[in-house]
Amino acid sequence: MTTPRTGPADALPNGIVDAHHHVWDLTVRDQDWIAGDRMAPLRRNFAAADLRPEAAAAGVTASVVVQTVTVAEETPELLALAADDALIAGVVGWTDLTAPDVADALAALRELPGGDRLVAIRHQVQGEADPEWLLRPEVLRGLAAVAAAGLAYDLVVLDHQLPAARAAAAALPGLTFVLDHLGKPPIAIGGLRPWSEAVRGLAVLPNTVCKLSGMVTEADWRTWTVDDLRPYADTVLDAFGPDRLMFGSDWPVCRLAASYAEVLAAARELTSALGPAERAAVFAGTAVRTYGLGRDLGQKG
């Protein structure tokens, strides 16, 4: 697995790490995925300043901001934000994995203001028509460059793309693959298979981690209950274990179905049977270790 960049595994913050949230400014660029009436609540600017009071009220002391669009200019903006914001401890950015100079592009990002906050790369694989996009030779070469740079790779995939994700993770044992949103199971229709089988297949590999995130928006936005989420949370808890599971709010996308406080409350209830050390892993330790978050969490600015 990828060696953490800075800070030991026990360098835990005095609070919760939110391992997955977003920010965007529609005056800078459009977010073309925010389309239609159902998504209308998201068609406004969301800044770290909007998140901060909600995070503070929830006991969140550090966060990881995640890219939203496949635009090269976004990642430097997120790094600059992290350099100046006391809450943001890490950035999951984007770069073109298929580019011949991907290693140079990653090195250049590291040299930018906030470049030390770059912890992972992500691509919207869920939008690729090819279910085996991750296994293309040029993509595997790019993923190898991510590993060589000491970064993790966030997987945003649909359930039918999980077998390719497993194959990519098996081909690159030195790269940590972080599964976003449990691999987007069909919670709204109550379907477990084939998602559960595919996600268990991925979890067999030791260089894989899963985010306990994004469940409320995969459920029925209006009527979901914690019991609706439980079979899916139980599956990843059993498959990955607490030491390879990390909490993420998916704010502000979560607002389509739940408030920040409600998302955290659901995650707490879903992990209530765990012991104190296991809960500490899910709500801080796994993110700190996986992303190599440093000792100074929550101390900047």
N, C-alpha and C positions, 0 to 999 in steps of 0.2 A: 504494500500500500504506500501511497505518497507520504513522505516524511513531512511533518508540520514545518512551516517556514520559520515561525518564531514562537517562543513560549512553550513550556512543557504541558503535558496533558492535564496536569493538576492545577493549571493556572486559571482557576474558575473565577468568574465574576461574582460579585455579591448580589446576584439576582438572576433573572432569566435571560437567555439569549434567544432572540427571535431570528431564526436562521433563514427567513424568506419573506421579504417585502419588496415593494416597488415604489418608485416615484416617477412622475412625468410632468412635463410642462407643455401643454398643447400650443402655446405661443412659440415654442422652439421647434417642435415637429409634431405631426399628427401621429396618433396611435391608431392605425387603420383597422386593428382588430376590435376596437370599440365601436361596434356597428349595430344598428337596430334598436328598437324601443326597449328591449330587455336590458341592454347594456347602457342605456342612457344615463343612469346614475354615475357612471364612471367618466362621462364626457365633461370633465373639468380638471383643473390642475390639482395634483396631489404632491405636496412637498414634505420633506422631513419635518418641517415645523408643524405640519398637521398631525403627523404621527406621534411626535414627542409627548404631548400630554396624555394620549391614550396609552402609550408604552409605559410612561412613568406611573400612571395609575395602576397598571397591571404588574408592576415590579420588574419590568424589562429594563435592563441596564446596558445591553449591547445588541446590535442587530447586524444582519447581512442584507445589503440591498442587491437586487437581482435585475439584470437587463430585461427589457421588454420587446425591443425591436432589433432587427438585424441591420443596424446602421452603425458604421464604424465610429461615428462621432459621439455616440451615447456613452461608451465606456470611459473615455477621458473625462466626460462630465461627471459621471458617477464617482470616479476616483478623486476628482477635485472636491466633490461634495464630502466624501469620506474623510479627506484630509482636514476639513474644517469643522466637521460635525462630531460632537461628543458621543452620539449614540451609535454611529455607524462604524463597526469594527472590521467589516470586510465587504468586498465587492465581487459579485459574480458577473463578469463581463462577457462581451462577444468579440470574436474576431473570426475571419474567414478561415475555417479549418482546411479548406481545399486549396488555399493559396500556396504557391511554392515557397514563399518567404514567411510562412506562419511563425517560425521560430524567431525571426527578426521582429515580427510584429508584436509578439509577446514580450520580447526584451524591451522594445520601445515603450510599451505600456508601463512596464516596470520603472522606466526612467521618468515618467510624468509625475507631476504633483499628485500625491496620494497613491503612487504606484505600489508602495509597500502594502497597500490594503487590498490589492488584487489577490483573490484566493481561489478563484475558479473561472472556468469558461463555460458558456452555455450556448446552444443553438436550438431554435424551435423545430426540433425533429418532428414534432407532432404535425407540422404543416407540410412535411415532405411526402410526396405521393409514393415514393419507393419505400416499402416497409423495411428494406435492408439498407437504407441510406448509410447507417452507421458502419456498415461493413465494406463500403466502397474503399478501394485502395488509397485514394487521395485523402479520405476522411480518417482512415486508420493512421495514415502518416501524420496528419494534423493532430490527432489525439496523442500520438507518441511524442510530439513536440510539447503538448500540454504537460504530459508526465515529466518530460525532461526539464521543464521550467519549474517543477515542484508545485504545480497547481492541481486542483481537483477538476472534475468535469461533471456538471449538473445535467442530468437527463430529464428533458421534458418530452415524454413520449406517451402514446396511447397504448392500450393493452396489447393490440396486435403487433406493436413494434418492440415489445419486451423481449421476444426471442432473439432479435438482432442485438439488442442491448446486452443480453447475456453473452452472446458470442463475442461482441466487442470487448466486454470486460474480461472474458477468458483469454482473449488474444493479447491483452495489455495488463498483465497482473501488477505492474508497477504504477498504474493509474487508479486513483480512487474515483469511482463513479457514484454520484449522489442522485438517487431517484427522487425527483420532485413529485409532490402530490400523490404519492403511493402508486404512480403510474396511471392515474386517472381512472379508477374503477367505476363501473356503472352503478353508482349508489342509488340514483334516482329510480332505477327499475329493480333494485334489489338483486342484481346479478353478481354472483361470486366467481363462477367459472366462465371462460378460461382464465380470467384475470388472476385468480388466486394461484392457479398452477404455474402461470408464467412468472408471477412475482416471487414465488417460492424458488423457482428455478434460478432467478437472478440472485436471490439472497444466499444461495449455496456458496457463491463465490465470496471469499473474504475481503476482496477489495471493493465491496459495494456497501452503500449506506442509504438509508431512506429517510425522507422528510415526512413527518406527521403534519401534513399541510394540505390545503386545498380540498378538504373533504366536503365542507358545507356547500361549495359551489358545484360539486359533482352530485350532491343530493338534491331533493326538491327544495328550491330556494325558499318557498313559503311555509312548508309544513315539516321540514326535517326535525328529527329529534336525535338525541345522543344515541338512542337504541338503534336508529337507522345506520349510524356510523360505526357502531361497535363491531360488527363482524369483520369489517375492513381493517379497523385499528387492531383488533385481536390477531388478524392474519399477519400483519407486518410485525407486530410485537413478537409473535411466535417465530416468524421466519428470520428476522434480523436480530432480535433481542434489543434491549434498551441501549446497549453500548454501541449499536449501529443505527439508532433512531434519534432524530432531532426534531424539535418543535419548530414550526414556521407558521406565521399568521396568514400569509398571502394577502396582507393588506396592500392596497385598498380593494383588491378584487373581492375579498371576502365580504365586503360591505353589500354586495348583491344579495347575500343571504343571511349575514350576521354581523354584529358589531365586533370590534376587536376583543372586548371583554368577553363576549359570548363564545368566540372561537377559543380563547384561552381557557375558559371555564369548561368547555367541552373536552379539550385535550386533557385537562386535569382529571375530569371524571373518567375518561377512557383509560387513564393510567393510574387510577386510584388504588388498584390492587398491588402496585409495585412497591418495593421497599424504598426508603429514603435515598440510598445510593443509586438505585435504578432510576428514580425520578430525576435526580440531579443529572444523570447522564442525558436523559431525554430533553431536559429543559435547559441544559447548558453544556455539560461535559463533552457530548458527542460533537457538537458544533465547534467547540474550542479545539478539540483534537483533530477533527477532520479538516477543518479549514485553517489550522495553524494560527488561530487568533492569539494575539500577544498578551502580555501581562497588563497592558495599560487600558483594558476594556473600560469604557465609560469615563476615562480620565482626560480625554482631549478637550480642547476648546475652553 
